[in-house]
Amino acid sequence: MKWIIYSLIALLLVLAVAAGALSVSTSQFRKSDVIAQHVTIAGVDVGKLTNAEARQKLEAEWLPTLPQTVSVEVGGETRKLSCDKLGRQPQIEQAVAQAWRVGREGGLIAQLATRLRMMRSALDIPVKITVDETDMSAELVRLAAQVDREPVDASVTVSADDDVTVVPGKPGVKLDRKASAATLTDALTQLSQEPVKLASAEAQPRVSAQDLAHLEVVLGSYHTPYNSGKVDRTHNLGLAIQAINKTIVMPGEEFSTDKTIGPRIAERGFREAPIFQDGEVTPATGGGICQIATTIYNAALFAGLDVVERHHHSQPVTYAPAGRDATVYAGQLDLRFRNTTGFPILILGSVGGGEVSLKIIGKREANRKVRLERSGLASIPYDTKEMPDPTLDLGKRKVDKPGRKGIKVTVTRVIVQPDGKEKRETLHSDVYRPQTEVIHVGTKPTFYKGKDGKPIVGPDGKPVPVKLGPDGKPLPYKPPGAKPAKPANGHTAARGAAVKKTGAKPAGTARPKTKTGARS
C-alpha cells in the first residue's frame, strides 16, 4: 500500500510542478503581446504572432483565396459581379482581436483550462463577413441599368405590295433590387462560389405576335403633297411621322395625334415653320404637323373608324380639299379616333418624294368600301378695308393683305356594308372665314408737274396740288381760265350740254327723210 501512497504523492508533486510551470507560463503569456500558441484564424496559424503580424499573414495568405466575383443569373443571362463592389467586407481586425483574447479572458483557472484544451487541438477563429448596404445598393442600381428592359411590342413589316409580316415582340425584365440584395448578402457572407439567381419580374408586351396575326389588308390610306423646298417644314413632317409610324391601336383604344407625336419643341429637334393662328400665317416651332393630322384623318375616314375629335383650320389648306383637313394644337386641339374594328390595327406612315403617306392595316373582314362626299359647297365673299397711308402719294393704292374668299362645305361619309346597303353619316359642316383685303390708300400731298418736271405754280405762287376725281384717281391739270376741250365730233362741250338740256337739234343734224316722208 505504501507504494501506492508514494505514487500518488509523486503524481501530485508532478501535477503541482506542471501547474506551477503552466501558471508561470500563463502569467508570462498574459504580459506578452502575441497570440496564444495553437490559435488559427480561418485556418491560418497565427500562434505566437503579434496582432499586426497576424493581420499581415491573413492578408497575404487568406484574402487571396476568397472569390473575387460572384456569378448571377438574371433575365436569362449570366453576369459576374465584383464582390468588393458589392460591399463585401471581411472583418480581419475583429478576428485578430478575438484571437488575441484567447487564453487571456476569465480567471486564472479559466485561462489554464483554455491553454490545456489548446494543447490537445488548435482553436480556430472564423472571420466574420459583413456587407456594406450602400455599396450593395449602388452596384444593384448599375446592374439594373444593364438588365432592366421594357417589353418590346410585336411589330410588322410591310412590302411594297402591302404584304404584312409579323415580327414577334420581346418580354421586358425588371430587377427586384430588394430581394436580390438579400440573396447576394447571403452568398457573400457564406463565401459561396455557386451561381446566384437574382429575383426579377417579367413584363409581357402589350401587343403580341398573336394579336397582330389579323393584320391582313389596308383598311384605309391617304396621301398629301408637300413642298420639299421648305426644308424646316419638311424636317418637322419627318419627325412627326417617325413618332406615328408602326403605332398599334388595340380594339376599343383611342389614338391621339397630339399625344403620339408628343411636344413640338426645339429640344426634340422641331424647327420653326408657318402655321395658321387666329386666321393669320405665323411661324411657330413644329409648323407643318397639321398636314400629318390631315393625312391621318382622311385615312381613318376611309378605314371606317370612328373619329372622336377633329377641328378644321381657320382657312382652307392647299394639301387637302376644304372640309377634309384637320388641325392640332398642343394640349388644346387634337385629332382622335377609336379603333372600332374589333381587332388590332397598325398605322404605317412615311414622308418622302414630296408626299406624306399613311396606311391603316387591319383585319380583312373589317374592310369596307368608303367614299366621301362634299355638298353645300359655297363661296363667302370677302370685305375690303381701306387704310389711309401718309407714306404713299395721294391716290396711290397698295394691297397690304390680299382678300380671300371663305368657304362653306358639308362632308358626308358613305360606308358600303357587307350586304350592299349604304350607311350615310354627315360628318360635319365647316365654315372657313373669308380674309378681309386690306388696301393702303395714299394721303401724302402731291403736286402737278410741268413738262420740265418742275412743280406747276398757281396764281398764288404756290405749287398746285393734285386733285382726285370721284373714282379716287388723279384728275389732269387744268390751268386757270382754260377753255373746255372740244369733243371728238367738233362740237363744244357747252353746245353739247345745251342740246342735252333742251333736246333741240343742232343745225346740220336733221335726219334725212325717206321717199315716203316717214323717219327712219
C-alpha positions in Angstrom: 0.0 0.0 0.0 2.9 2.3 0.7 3.9 2.3 -3.0 0.5 3.5 -4.0 0.7 6.3 -1.5 4.1 7.2 -2.7 2.9 7.1 -6.3 0.0 9.4 -5.6 2.3 11.8 -3.7 4.7 11.8 -6.7 1.9 12.4 -9.1 0.6 15.2 -7.1 4.0 16.7 -6.9 4.4 16.4 -10.7 1.0 18.0 -11.2 1.8 20.7 -8.8 5.1 21.4 -10.6 3.3 21.3 -14.0 0.6 23.5 -12.8 3.1 25.9 -11.3 5.1 25.9 -14.6 1.8 26.4 -16.6 0.8 29.1 -14.2 4.1 30.8 -14.6 3.9 30.4 -18.4 0.4 31.7 -18.4 1.4 34.7 -16.4 4.2 35.4 -18.8 1.9 34.9 -21.8 -0.6 37.4 -20.4 2.2 40.0 -20.2 3.3 39.3 -23.8 1.8 41.0 -27.0 1.5 37.8 -29.0 -1.4 35.5 -29.8 -1.5 32.2 -27.9 0.1 29.1 -29.5 -2.2 26.7 -31.4 -4.6 29.5 -32.4 -5.7 29.8 -36.0 -7.8 32.4 -37.9 -9.8 31.0 -40.8 -7.4 28.0 -40.8 -4.3 30.2 -40.9 -1.9 29.6 -37.9 -1.3 32.9 -36.1 0.1 31.4 -32.8 2.9 33.4 -31.3 2.3 36.3 -33.7 1.5 39.8 -32.8 -1.7 41.4 -33.9 0.0 43.2 -36.7 1.8 40.1 -37.9 -1.4 38.1 -37.8 -3.2 40.7 -39.8 -0.4 40.8 -42.4 -0.4 37.0 -42.6 -4.1 36.8 -43.2 -4.0 39.5 -45.9 -1.2 37.6 -47.6 -2.4 34.0 -47.3 -6.2 34.1 -46.7 -7.6 37.1 -48.5 -6.3 35.9 -52.0 -8.2 32.6 -51.5 -11.6 34.4 -51.4 -13.7 34.5 -54.6 -13.3 37.8 -56.3 -16.5 37.7 -58.3 -20.0 36.1 -57.9 -21.9 34.8 -60.8 -25.5 36.0 -61.0 -28.3 34.8 -63.3 -31.0 37.3 -64.2 -33.2 37.9 -67.2 -32.0 34.8 -68.9 -28.3 36.0 -68.8 -25.3 35.2 -66.6 -23.1 38.0 -65.4 -20.2 38.3 -63.0 -20.2 40.9 -60.3 -17.3 42.1 -58.2 -17.5 41.0 -54.6 -15.7 44.1 -53.4 -18.0 46.4 -55.4 -21.0 44.6 -53.8 -19.7 45.7 -50.4 -18.1 42.5 -49.1 -16.0 43.5 -46.0 -14.1 40.7 -44.2 -13.7 41.7 -40.5 -10.0 40.7 -40.1 -9.3 43.2 -37.4 -12.2 41.8 -35.4 -11.0 38.2 -35.8 -7.4 39.1 -34.8 -8.6 40.9 -31.7 -10.7 37.8 -30.8 -7.7 35.5 -31.3 -5.5 37.7 -29.1 -8.0 37.4 -26.3 -7.8 33.6 -26.3 -6.1 32.5 -23.0 -6.4 36.0 -21.6 -10.1 36.1 -20.7 -11.6 34.9 -17.4 -9.8 34.0 -14.2 -6.5 32.0 -13.8 -8.3 28.7 -13.7 -10.3 29.5 -16.9 -7.1 30.6 -18.6 -5.3 27.5 -17.6 -8.2 25.3 -18.8 -8.2 27.1 -22.1 -4.5 26.5 -22.6 -4.8 22.9 -21.6 -7.5 22.4 -24.3 -5.4 24.1 -26.9 -2.6 21.7 -26.2 -4.9 18.9 -27.4 -6.3 20.7 -30.5 -5.9 24.1 -32.2 -8.6 26.7 -31.7 -9.8 28.3 -35.0 -11.4 31.8 -35.1 -13.6 32.4 -38.1 -13.5 35.8 -39.9 -16.9 37.4 -40.0 -18.1 38.8 -43.4 -20.3 41.9 -43.5 -21.8 43.7 -46.5 -22.0 47.4 -46.9 -25.6 48.3 -47.8 -24.6 51.5 -49.6 -22.2 49.7 -51.9 -24.6 46.9 -52.5 -27.4 49.3 -53.4 -25.2 51.2 -55.8 -24.0 48.1 -57.6 -27.5 46.8 -58.0 -28.6 50.2 -59.5 -25.8 49.8 -62.0 -26.9 46.2 -62.7 -30.5 47.2 -63.1 -29.5 49.7 -65.7 -28.0 46.9 -67.7 -30.7 44.3 -67.0 -33.9 46.2 -66.9 -35.6 46.5 -70.3 -39.1 47.5 -71.4 -41.2 44.9 -73.2 -41.0 45.2 -77.0 -44.3 45.1 -78.7 -44.7 42.8 -81.7 -44.5 44.8 -84.9 -44.8 44.2 -88.6 -43.0 44.8 -91.9 -45.0 45.7 -95.0 -43.8 45.1 -98.5 -44.4 47.4 -101.5 -47.4 45.2 -102.3 -48.8 45.7 -98.8 -48.0 42.2 -97.7 -47.7 42.2 -93.9 -45.1 40.1 -92.0 -45.4 40.0 -88.2 -42.2 40.4 -86.1 -42.6 38.9 -82.6 -42.2 41.1 -79.5 -39.9 40.5 -76.5 -40.9 40.4 -72.8 -39.5 43.0 -70.5 -37.4 42.4 -67.4 -37.1 44.4 -64.2 -34.6 43.5 -61.4 -36.1 43.1 -57.9 -33.3 45.0 -56.1 -34.5 44.4 -52.6 -34.8 40.6 -53.0 -31.6 40.5 -54.9 -29.7 42.3 -52.2 -30.8 39.7 -49.6 -29.8 36.9 -51.9 -26.4 38.4 -52.6 -25.7 39.2 -49.0 -26.2 35.5 -48.0 -23.9 34.4 -50.8 -21.2 36.9 -49.8 -21.3 36.2 -46.1 -21.1 32.4 -46.8 -18.3 32.9 -49.3 -20.3 30.9 -51.7 -18.9 30.2 -55.2 -22.1 28.8 -56.6 -24.1 30.9 -59.2 -26.8 33.1 -57.6 -30.2 33.5 -59.3 -31.4 37.0 -58.7 -35.1 37.9 -58.4 -36.7 39.8 -61.3 -40.1 40.4 -62.7 -41.1 39.8 -66.3 -43.4 42.1 -68.2 -45.2 40.9 -71.3 -45.5 43.1 -74.4 -48.8 45.0 -74.7 -49.0 43.7 -78.3 -48.1 40.1 -79.0 -47.5 38.4 -82.3 -50.8 36.6 -81.8 -52.6 40.0 -81.6 -51.1 41.0 -84.9 -51.9 37.8 -86.7 -55.0 39.5 -88.0 -53.2 42.3 -89.8 -54.1 41.4 -93.4 -55.2 44.3 -95.6 -55.0 48.0 -95.9 -58.3 49.3 -94.5 -57.7 52.9 -95.4 -54.9 55.1 -96.9 -54.3 58.7 -97.9 -51.6 60.8 -99.4 -51.0 64.6 -99.2 -48.4 66.6 -101.2 -45.8 68.9 -99.6 -43.1 71.2 -100.9 -39.7 69.6 -100.1 -38.1 73.0 -100.8 -39.5 74.2 -97.5 -36.7 72.5 -95.5 -37.7 73.2 -91.9 -41.4 72.2 -92.5 -40.3 69.0 -94.3 -38.0 68.3 -91.3 -40.9 68.6 -88.9 -43.0 66.3 -91.1 -40.3 63.6 -90.9 -40.1 63.8 -87.1 -43.8 63.6 -86.6 -44.2 60.6 -88.9 -41.4 58.8 -87.1 -43.4 59.1 -83.9 -46.6 57.7 -85.5 -45.1 55.0 -87.8 -45.9 51.4 -86.7 -48.2 52.5 -83.9 -50.5 49.7 -82.8 -54.1 50.6 -81.7 -55.8 47.8 -79.8 -59.6 47.2 -80.1 -61.6 49.9 -78.4 -58.5 52.1 -77.8 -58.3 55.7 -78.9 -55.5 57.1 -81.0 -54.4 60.7 -80.1 -52.3 62.5 -82.7 -51.2 65.1 -80.2 -50.0 62.6 -77.6 -48.4 60.2 -80.1 -46.3 62.9 -81.7 -45.5 64.5 -78.3 -44.3 68.0 -77.5 -43.3 70.0 -80.6 -40.3 71.8 -79.0 -36.8 72.7 -80.2 -35.3 70.3 -77.6 -36.8 67.4 -79.6 -35.5 68.7 -82.8 -38.6 70.5 -84.1 -38.0 73.7 -86.1 -39.9 76.9 -86.9 -42.3 76.8 -89.8 -45.5 78.6 -90.8 -48.8 77.8 -89.1 -52.4 79.3 -89.1 -53.0 81.2 -85.9 -56.1 83.4 -85.5 -56.6 83.5 -89.2 -53.0 84.7 -89.8 -50.0 82.8 -91.1 -47.2 83.0 -88.5 -44.0 81.0 -87.8 -44.1 78.5 -84.8 -42.0 75.6 -83.6 -43.4 72.4 -85.1 -45.1 74.1 -88.0 -46.5 71.6 -90.6 -47.7 69.0 -88.1 -51.3 69.7 -89.1 -50.6 68.1 -92.5 -49.8 64.9 -90.7 -53.1 65.2 -88.8 -55.0 65.8 -92.0 -53.4 62.7 -93.6 -54.3 60.6 -90.6 -57.9 62.0 -90.6 -58.6 61.0 -94.2 -57.0 57.6 -93.8 -59.2 57.0 -90.7 -62.3 58.0 -92.5 -61.6 55.7 -95.4 -60.8 52.9 -92.9 -64.4 53.3 -91.5 -63.1 54.3 -88.0 -65.0 56.5 -85.5 -63.4 59.9 -85.3 -63.8 61.2 -81.8 -62.3 64.7 -82.1 -61.4 66.8 -85.2 -61.1 70.5 -85.9 -60.7 72.3 -89.2 -58.3 75.2 -89.9 -59.4 78.8 -90.0 -58.6 78.8 -93.7 -58.6 76.1 -96.4 -55.3 74.3 -96.8 -53.5 73.5 -100.1 -52.9 69.8 -99.4 -56.5 68.6 -98.9 -60.0 69.6 -100.1 -61.9 72.0 -97.9 -63.8 70.0 -95.3 -61.2 67.2 -95.3 -58.5 68.9 -93.2 -57.6 68.5 -89.5 -55.6 70.7 -87.2 -53.9 70.0 -83.9 -52.6 72.4 -81.2 -50.6 71.1 -78.2 -52.9 70.4 -75.3 -55.9 72.2 -76.8 -56.9 70.8 -80.2 -56.4 67.1 -81.2 -57.3 64.6 -83.8 -58.5 61.4 -82.1 -60.2 58.3 -83.5 -61.3 55.0 -81.9 -60.5 51.5 -83.2 -63.9 50.0 -83.7 -62.9 47.1 -85.9 -62.8 44.5 -83.0 -59.1 43.7 -83.9 -55.8 45.5 -83.6 -54.9 48.0 -86.3 -51.5 49.2 -87.4 -50.6 52.7 -88.6 -47.9 53.0 -91.1 -46.6 56.4 -92.3 -43.8 57.8 -94.4 -42.5 61.1 -95.7 -40.6 61.3 -99.0 -40.7 62.3 -102.6 -42.9 65.3 -101.8 -45.7 63.2 -100.4 -46.9 62.3 -96.9 -48.4 58.8 -97.0 -50.4 56.9 -94.3 -51.9 53.5 -94.2 -54.1 51.8 -91.7 -53.7 48.0 -91.7 -56.3 45.6 -90.2 -58.4 42.5 -90.3 -59.8 41.6 -93.8 -63.3 41.2 -92.5 -63.3 44.8 -91.2 -62.5 46.1 -94.7 -65.3 48.3 -96.2 -65.7 50.4 -99.3 -65.9 54.0 -98.3 -66.5 57.2 -100.2 -66.5 60.8 -99.0 -69.0 63.3 -100.5 -68.9 67.1 -100.2 -72.1 69.1 -100.6 -73.4 72.6 -100.0 -70.1 74.0 -101.3 -70.5 77.8 -101.3 -68.2 80.7 -101.5 -68.3 83.6 -99.0 -67.2 86.9 -100.4 -64.6 88.9 -98.5 -64.7 92.5 -97.4 -62.3 95.3 -98.4 -60.8 97.6 -95.8 -59.1 100.8 -96.9 -56.5 102.4 -94.6 -55.1 105.9 -95.1 -51.3 105.8 -95.6 -49.4 109.1 -95.3 -46.3 107.5 -96.8 -47.9 106.9 -100.2 -48.6 109.6 -102.7 -52.1 110.9 -102.8 -54.5 108.5 -104.5 -52.0 105.7 -104.8 -53.3 102.3 -103.7 -51.3 99.4 -102.4 -52.7 96.0 -101.4 -51.3 95.1 -98.0 -53.1 91.9 -97.5 -54.9 90.1 -100.4 -58.5 89.2 -99.8 -59.5 85.5 -99.6 -63.0 84.1 -100.1 -64.4 82.0 -97.4 -66.0 78.5 -97.9 -69.0 76.6 -96.6 -69.0 72.8 -97.1 -70.6 69.7 -95.6 -68.8 66.4 -95.7 -70.7 63.0 -95.7 -69.2 59.6 -95.4 -70.8 56.6 -97.2 -69.9 53.2 -95.9 -71.0 50.2 -98.0 -72.0 47.3 -95.7 -71.3 43.6 -96.5 -74.9 43.2 -97.6 -74.5 46.0 -100.1 -76.5 48.6 -98.2 -75.1 52.0 -97.7 -74.7 53.7 -94.4 -74.6 57.5 -94.7 -73.4 59.8 -92.0 -72.9 63.5 -92.1 -69.5 64.2 -90.5 -69.6 68.0 -90.2 -70.4 71.3 -91.8 -67.3 73.6 -91.9 -67.2 77.3 -92.4 -63.8 78.8 -93.4 -63.9 82.5 -92.7 -63.1 84.9 -95.5 -60.0 87.0 -95.2 -60.5 90.8 -95.4 -58.5 92.5 -98.1 -56.5 95.4 -96.7 -55.6 98.3 -99.1 -53.4 101.2 -98.1 -54.6 104.4 -99.8 -52.0 107.2 -100.1 -52.7 110.6 -98.4 -49.3 112.2 -99.0 -49.8 115.5 -100.8 -48.5 115.6 -104.4 -48.3 118.5 -106.9 -48.8 118.8 -110.6 -45.6 119.0 -112.6 -44.8 120.6 -116.0 -43.0 119.0 -118.9 -39.8 120.1 -117.4 -40.5 118.0 -114.3 -40.9 121.1 -112.1 -44.0 121.7 -109.9 -46.6 123.9 -111.6 -47.1 127.2 -109.7 -50.5 128.7 -109.3 -51.5 132.4 -109.3 -50.8 132.5 -105.5 -47.2 131.5 -106.3 -47.6 128.1 -104.6 -47.3 124.6 -106.2 -50.7 123.4 -107.4 -51.9 120.2 -105.5 -53.2 117.2 -107.4 -56.9 116.8 -107.3 -58.7 113.5 -107.2 -61.8 112.6 -109.2 -64.9 110.7 -107.9 -63.1 107.4 -108.7 -60.2 108.4 -106.4 -57.9 108.8 -109.4 -55.9 112.0 -110.0 -57.5 114.5 -112.4 -55.4 116.0 -115.2 -54.2 119.5 -114.6 -56.4 122.3 -115.9 -54.8 125.8 -116.0 -56.9 128.6 -114.6 -59.3 130.1 -117.3 -58.6 127.3 -119.7 -61.4 126.7 -122.3 -63.2 123.3 -122.3 -61.6 120.8 -124.6 -63.5 120.2 -127.8 -65.3 116.9 -128.2 -64.2 114.5 -130.8 -67.2 115.4 -133.1 -66.1 119.0 -133.2 -68.9 120.4 -131.0 -68.1 122.4 -128.0 -68.9 120.9 -124.6 -71.2 123.9 -123.9 -73.2 123.3 -127.0 -73.4 119.6 -126.3 -74.7 120.4 -122.8 -77.3 122.7 -124.2 -78.6 120.1 -126.6 -78.8 117.6 -123.9 -80.7 120.0 -121.7 -83.3 121.4 -124.2 -83.5 118.4 -126.5 -83.1 120.8 -129.5 -81.2 119.5 -132.5 -78.2 121.5 -133.6 -78.1 122.9 -137.1 -77.0 120.4 -139.7 -78.2 117.4 -137.7 -81.7 117.0 -139.2 -82.4 113.4 -140.1 -82.9 112.7 -143.8 -86.4 111.9 -144.9 -87.4 108.7 -146.7 -89.2 108.8 -150.0 -92.5 108.3 -148.3 -91.8 111.0 -145.8 -91.5 108.7 -142.8 -88.5 108.9 -140.4 -86.0 106.1 -140.3 
